[in-house]
Amino acid sequence: MPVVKSNWVKKTLGACLAFSFSTLLISSPFVSTTVLAHAEHGSEGGIPTVSAKAKLPKGLSLQVVKTNAYQFALATDGQQRVEILGEDKRAFLRFDRDKLYADLNATGWHRSRQPGGGPIPERLKDNPKLKPNWVLLDKQPGYGWYDPRLIKEDLAHFNLAMVANGKPISVRIERIEAEPMTGYWRPLLVNEPEFTGLNAWCLG
C-alpha cells in the first residue's frame, strides 16, 4: 500500500478514527462479545490492504487500519466531494469538502457500524429502497468505518466502490501475507526473592 507522508493525511486520519469510535459508542450502547471475538481474527488469509496499484485522485488517501478490527480510514484535504458505496452499490457516506453526511436509510450505513456488519433495521429489511435520508454527522474531512468484507478470511480480494468528484472509482482491496519476523528473541529471566512468610501444609 502506498505510504502517504502528507501532514493533512496524518492529522485527518487520527481525527476521523477517533470520531468514528465516538459515533459508534454513542449510538450503540453495547457490542456483542461474539462480534468482538470474531474481530480479533480476520487475517488468517492475509492482511487486507489497499492494492499498491490503486489510483486515487489527488487530495484523497484511503487505508485499511487495525483498531479493534480492520476498518477503512479515508482522509481528504477538505476540498473533495466523495461518496462511499455499500455492497448494494448505494451511497451511504458522503464527504462534501469538510462536511460528513450519512444516509440513514442506506443499509450500508448500518452495516458499517460494527466489524462483522451492524444489524439492519426492520424498516429497511421490508423496504431497502427508501428515499435517501442524508444527515450531517460532523464537520471534518475524513472518517473511519467498518466493512464486513475486511474480516472474511476466505475472501482474497474485493472492490470498494466510491464516487470522487463525480467520477466512479473502484478500489481493489487484497490480502497480503504478513512479513515474517526477523532477528532473535532474548529471554528475560527474573530471579524472584524467596517468600518465607507463609507455609502450606498438606494433610493426608
Secondary structure as GFF3:
##gff-version 3
##sequence-region A 1 204
A	DSSP	alpha_helix	7	27	.	.	.	ID=ss1
A	DSSP	alpha_helix	33	39	.	.	.	ID=ss2
A	DSSP	beta_strand	47	50	.	.	.	ID=ss3
A	DSSP	beta_strand	60	66	.	.	.	ID=ss4
A	DSSP	beta_strand	70	76	.	.	.	ID=ss5
A	DSSP	beta_strand	81	85	.	.	.	ID=ss6
A	DSSP	beta_strand	91	96	.	.	.	ID=ss7
A	DSSP	beta_strand	99	103	.	.	.	ID=ss8
A	DSSP	alpha_helix	107	111	.	.	.	ID=ss9
A	DSSP	alpha_helix	122	126	.	.	.	ID=ss10
A	DSSP	beta_strand	134	139	.	.	.	ID=ss11
A	DSSP	beta_strand	142	145	.	.	.	ID=ss12
A	DSSP	three_ten_helix	148	151	.	.	.	ID=ss13
A	DSSP	beta_strand	157	164	.	.	.	ID=ss14
A	DSSP	beta_strand	167	176	.	.	.	ID=ss15
###
